[in-house]
Amino acid sequence: MKIKATLQLEKIAFGGGCHWCTEAVFQSLIGVHDVAQGWVQSTEVNNTFSEAVIVAFDANVIPLKILTEIHLRTHKSTVQHSMRKKYRSAVYFFEDIQEEIIEDILSELQDGFDSTIITQILPFVAFKPSQNDFTNYYYSKPTKPFCEQYINPKLKLLLRDFSSFADTGKLKGLE
């Protein structure tokens, strides 16, 4: 008799910059099984929808701390700017225990940044997916000027600073 192991995926949502960029970054990592691109809503003053992705991942392959650090390093996580309502810098948690874990992670990672991390830790409330024409944006249009100018540098950062978690098969040619 064979016993089939069930893969237990965790999920977390990240917002910060353009969701085309954020989607490509997380699609390019080992241990990430799905990235849903769209808009996430939280609570209170953050109850408007903001560009973000939901990431389903295997924590045994890529820990939440690594995902969070990658997120912080691939968008302006220490800068307030006029587009923060559309591009809210946030980690959205699905379970209460994640809130405390993310607080600890951000606190640990702060030492590696010259400025204060402004990324918020917010409860996930709702999600509106992007239109199909815009999903998988980078991997369906890698030679578009937007991809070459904005996404490629983020993917090169993955190869340089997080090579043990980068899916090098997807990132061929960026070295």
N, C-alpha and C positions, 0 to 999 in steps of 0.2 A: 504494500500500500504506500503510495507516494503522498506526502503532505506538501501542499503548495503554500509557499511563503507569500504573505501579503505585504506589499510595499506600503509603508506608512509614510505618507507625505505630510509635511507641514505647509502652512501657507502664511504669507505675510504680504503686505502691500507697501510699495514705495512710491513717493512722489517727490519731485524736485525740479526737473527740467522737462523738456519736451518728451512726451511719452514714446515717440519714435526712437529717441536715443536710449531712454531707460529700458525699453523693450529689447533693443539690440544687445545692450550690455548683459542683461540677465539671460537672454537666449544663448549667449556665448559661453556659458559656464557649465561645467560638468555638475551633475547632481540636481540641476534645475530641470524639472519635467514639463512645466507649462508656464507660460507667461501670458496673462490676459491684459491687453492694453485698453485703456479707456479713461474714465473719470471716477474718482472716489469721493465720497461725501463722508464727513465726520459729524461732530456735534457742535452745538453752541455757535461761537463765532466762526467756526470752520465747517458750517453746515452747507456751504456751497460746494459744488462739484469742482474738483481740481484734477489736472492731468496726473495720471498715476498708472502703475501696473500692479497686478496681483501675481505673486510668484509662488508656485507650488514646487517644493524642493525636498530632497532627501537629506536630512541633517547629518546622517552618517557619512555622507559624501562631501557635503559643503555646509559647514556650520553657520548658524544665523549670524554670529559675530563677523565672519568673513563676508557674508552677503551685505551686512550693514556697512562694513568698512568700504566695500566696493561702491555701494550706493553713495556714501559720503564723499568719496574721492572722484566720482564721475559726474557730479553736479556741484553747483556753488552752494555748498552746505554751510558756509560761514558768512554769506552775504545776503543782506536784505536788499531787495530791489523792487522796482515798480510793478513787476509782473508776478509777485508772490501770491496773489489771489488765484491766478491761473496755474502757476507753477509752485504750489505750496511745498516747501521742504519738509517732508514728513515720513515717518514710519507708522503705518496703520496696523494696529494689532487686532486679531480676531478673538483671542482668548485673554482673559485678565492676567494670567501668569506671564504672557508675553510682554505686557507693559513693564513689569519689574525687570525682566531680563533685558529689554531694550534700554531701560534707564541705566542699568549696570554697564552695558556695552558702550553706550555713548559716553559715560563717565570715564571708562577705561581708555577709549579712543581719543578723548579730548587732548591728552598729552601730545599726540602726534600731529596736532594742528596748531598753526601760529595764531589763529583767531578763534573766537568762541563759536562752537557749532550752534547754529540756530535751528537745526532740524527738530521738529516737534514730534512728540509721541502721542498719537491720537487713536481713539477707538474707530474701527471700521464700522460704517453704518450702511452704505449702499454703493453700488457699482453700476455704471452705464458703460457698456463696451463700445469701442470705436467701430465705425463702419468697416466692413470687410475690406474695402479698398485701401484702408490705412493700416490694417494689421499686418504683421510680419514685414513691416515697411523696409527695413534695411536688407533683409535677406532676399527680398523680391526685387529690390532696386539698388543694389550696392554701388553702382556707378553714378547715381544721381549726384549732382553737385552738393546737395544738402548732406547726403551720407558721407561723401568724401571730406567735406569741410568740418562737420560737427560730430559725426559718429565714429569715423575711423580713428581720430585721436583718442577717444575713450577706449576703443577696442585695443589700440596699441598699448595703452596704459595697463589693460588687463594682462596682455602678454608680457609686459615688462615687470609689473609689480605683483601680479597674482597668477603667474604662469602655471603653478600646480593646480589651479582651479579653472584655467581657461580651456575651452574645448578647441584644441589646436587644429582639429580637422575642419572646423568651421572658419577658423581665422587664418587659414593658409593665405599667403600672399601679403599679409600685413606686417610681417617681420621687419 
